[in-house]
Amino acid sequence: MSENQPKPYAARRPAISAPTGGHLPPQALDIEAAVLGAAMLEADAQLTLLAILPTEEVFYCAAHQQVYLAIRDLVQEGSHADLLTVVAQLRHRGTLERTGGPHFVAGLTSRINSSAHLETHCRLLQEQHARRVVIRVGTELTAHGYDQTRDPLELLADAQAHLTSLHRALETRPGQTAAAAFDPTFDRLAQAVQQRGLTGIPTGLTALDGLTGGWQPGDLVLLAARPAMGKTAALLHFARTAALDHGHHTAIFSLEMPTLQLMQRMVASEVPGYSNSDLRRGNLPGGLEQVAHIRQQAQRLRTHGHALHLDDTPGLSIQQLRAKCARLHAQHPLGLVLVDYIQLMRGDQKGNREQEVGSISRGLKELAKELNAPVIALSQLSRDVEKRGGEKRPLLSDLRESGSLEQDADCIVFMWRGEYYNIAEYENGTATADTVLFDIAKHRNGATDEVIAACSMRRGTFQDLTTFGAGPGALPASQFDQPTF
């Protein structure tokens, strides 16, 4: 063979050295060449390639990565990518010689005749890339595992972040036609009718369920208020409703309150006649006999409590939260996740606090989509609420530290107690005593409105007004606080 003749493709392919250990990572160089060749032969194939393989890292061969980048640049510019334009683009990028020259690029188009099996080939490359990522993450974890200065929880969180990112990349689903989505749409509608509009996790409040349809899978819900409005009590109410009343596996991540205090509050909610303060101070005239009686009355927390998971890890990062949820979800699919509260979490993005809170809110929304479960996160409001005159009602602008909270949340619910501000009645004439107003300030999939519920701050309980002394024949609110011992 003369020096001027082109060399066979295999001879011209840039060499790839084996890593330490003598094993080549998983790869499929012939398929890499085939998909790039198909993209240069047919315009439609270029769009398919970029839609399924969004990054050059899917290609193992460095030369193939450069050809992919050249094709991507041309398509983004609105130009057609063929043999001549790709060579010109590589020359423009200054990578033509490193890639192997025009003969190498021409060799790619000789590997395939059409793009008939392009999607299948791209999926195979995704699988090989996934295996390489797993190997790389495992190697890094092995090396870091010997480093005594590294926090094991951070190692696990880093591993989970890598694997979650990879899972999202592999889970890329093609779009579908309206005709294909027609039947599933009406199946869901029929289900909603059968469940009387309750399509999500029940809230335990009829009016709130009527407005939201329950907490919806995949939604990020922000429950925001100033201190003393009952945020944590509401969070525990929603958790008890989901787990104890309806059997949905529920996880509470409390960054502010230890597990035993959470349990104490739930016992007070379960047993009529005792406040959280009574149980905390042991203010029980009946002594140990009364303790045994309360224990018996609270047995539902033991018999149904297996569905309610409590985690009081302080300073939890968003990646640690996602790693913990992934582990719980693998054991039993989670129906609801609750976080108390956002401002105590640590984000992945270092910098100012606004950027960090932004990374937390994005992470919480991604978690909701990954689990296909609602995530309810508590959030503090700024002191600007207290500086305003009038009723001091919260506004969306009062969300602390980041506009990302408003952007990422599917539903934002403000809690406001007129009684706390010495206001006698709400606008509709309902007395504020022993009540709380849930203000749906943002609702991506429904209407915004207000719901008033009865509440007992002593016990941390919430009920519909019609069952808590607001309707004809209903018991007065004080009736619910009488000891039964």
Buried (B, 14 or more C-beta within 10 A) or exposed (E): EEEEEBEEBEEBBEEBEEEEEEEEBBBBBEBBBBBBBBBBBBEEBBEBBBEBBEEBEBBBBEBBBBBBBBBBBBBEEEEEBBBEBBBBBBBEBEBBEEBBBBEBBBBBBEBBEEBEBBBEBBEBBBEBBBEBBBBEBEEBBEEBEEEEEBEEBEBBBBBBBBBBEBEEBEEEEEEEEEEEEEEEEEEEEEEEEEEEEBBBBBBBBBBBBBBBBBBBBBBBBBBBBBEEBBBBBBBBBBBBBBBBEBEBBBBBBBBBBEEEBBBBBBBBBBBBBBBBEBBEEEEBEEEEEBEEBBEEBBEBBEEBBEBBBBBBEEEBBBBBBBBBBBEBBEEEEBBBBBBBBBBBBBBBBEEEEEBBBBBBBBBBBBBBBBBEBBBBBBBBBBEEBEEEEEEBBBBBEBBBBBBBBBEBBBBBBBBBBBBBEEBEEBEEEBBBEBBBBBBBBBBEEEEEBBBBBBBBBBBBBBBBBEEBBBEEEBEEBEEBBEBEB
